[in-house]
Amino acid sequence: MEDGVLKEGFLVKRGHIVHNWKARWFILRQNTLVYYKLEGGRRVTPPKGRIFLDGCTITCPCLEYENRPLLIKLKTQTSTEYFLEACSREERDAWAFEITGAIHAGQPGKVQQLHSLRNSFKLPPHISLHRIVDKMHDSSTGIRSSPNMEQGSTYKKTFLGSSLVDWLISNSFVASRLEAVTLASMLMEENFLRPVGVRSMGAIRSGDLAEQFLDDSTALYTFAESYKKKISPKEEINLSTVELSGTVVKQGYLAKQGHKRKNWKVRRFVLRKDPAFLHYYDPSKEENRPVGGFSLRGSLVSALEDNGVPTGVKGNVQGNLFKVITKDDTHYYIQASSKAERAEWIEAIKKLT
């Protein structure tokens, strides 16, 4: 990293005038967050823009876009709003942590509070959020949804915040109410649950980094509609559900060379095991379905030389490249943002080939 850089990497940013979404390379320094367009694996100067952090407020998680649960929202002193999407909950939280630290750099007490938040409860590796939600839906042992009234309005198929906390403890997913609130917040962040009514929606809008799920008998929640996704027959043609059923091992933004036009685009890559597949997603699109992917069984992966443009690579793209050759001899050319990131991806893929 360059001197003074606190964090750098890809985030997907919403446009100001046309609300489309594009991957940009972000660099965080003590008082600014600068973003660049990337072409041919290199950032284009001058930068596309910069966000001045002095007096900024940060909202994380930001749940304003149902199909984009991994958002951070920044609001500047001039009330300009920026929506930034990370590739995973861990990466989003890491960005939020560093940005908040940069905003509050002159307030040591606030930074110390952030450190304690960052080191809070983590879900045990053998328990997945999907498994918890499946159990919540169980007709005999799950969480009971029913009509609930708040301020004169009746909300169907809802449950109380305190009831979910009780349920998570009684099913041994957590050991305390504090852990249950953290776990419920994670379920909400990942778009499995959503707040309903004035009380719970008010907690979300507060924009505080503290837990945004309320252990309260007046706060209402329900299952997010996106949990029961309806897939049209047209979308099922090329993707079997088996491919996407594996455990996620690694995910992140990488640049990939196209097969036909040979142009380079940033994609969100997701590596899964059991079965071993590598899928890639278009971060500019709303739907969370892969635009491509392949089985890793029998594949070969290797780093490409950093001096000059390697054979098979089109355009003046150099550095941090690697290649995956599938069992049917399809060649994928991919670029990481650093040598260390490239090494991590190669090692993770090799374990599954």
C-alpha positions, 0 to 999 in steps of 0.5 A: 500500500502507498503511504497514508493509505488505510484501506484500498480495494473494489467497491460497487458504487451507485451513480449520482445522476443515473442510478446505475451501479459500477465497480470502482477502485477505492482508496481510503486515507485519513480524511478522504475516500477517493475512487478510480475507474479501472481500465486494463487492470490499471486505475485511470487518473485523475480519480473519478471522484473523492468523498470528504469524510470530515463531518460524514455520517455512516450507515452500516448495514444500509437496508435501503436496497432489498437486493443489495444487502451488503451496502454502506451509506455515507452522507457528507456535510453537504447531504450528498449520499453515497451508496457503496457495496462490498463483496461480503459481509466481512469485507463490508464490515472491514470497510465500515470499521476503517471508514468510521475510524477515519471519520472519528480519528480525533476521538480516541474513545469512539475508535476504542468503542469500534474496536470492541464492536469489531471483536464481538460475537462471531457465528461458529463455523459449523452453523450457517445462517441458512440452517438457522433460517430453515429451522425458524421456518419449521412448522413445529419448532420454528418461530411463530408468526402471527398478526401483531398490532403497533400504533393502531396498525395490524401487521400480519405474519410478524414476530416480536424482537424479544421472541426471536431472542428467546427462540435463538437462546432456547435452540442453543444457537447463542448463549446470551441475549447480547449474542442473540441480538448480534446474530439477529442483526446478522440475519437482518443484514443478510436479508433473511429478516426485515423490520416491520413497523415504526419501532424496528424501522426507527432503529434501522434509520438511526444509522448508529454502528451499534446493534440495530436489532431490538430485543423488545416486545414492541419491535416487530420483524418478519421474514424477508420476501427474498428468502423464498425466491421464485426462479423462472424456468428461463433462469434455470436453464444453465444453472443447476441448484446443485452447483450453488449448494456448496459451502462458500470458501472465499469471495471477492472482486476480481477482474476477468477477461471476457471469452468473446470480446476479450475485454476486462470487467470486474466480477464478484467471484464466489468459490464453493466446495462440496461441490467445488465450483467457481462462479462469477457475478456481475456487480452492476446487476440487481439479481443475485445470480451468476453470469457464469461459472465452472466446475473445478474438478480436474482444473489447473490453476497457475500464476502468470508472469508479471513481466510483460503481457502474458500469452492469451491476455489481450490488451495491455493488462499486466501484473497479478494475473492467474489462469484457470484451465478447466477439464474441458480446456476452457481458459479463464484469465483473471487479475487480482489486485495484489500478489498476496491476493493472487496467491490466496486465490490460487491456494484456495482453488488448488485445494478444490481441484 
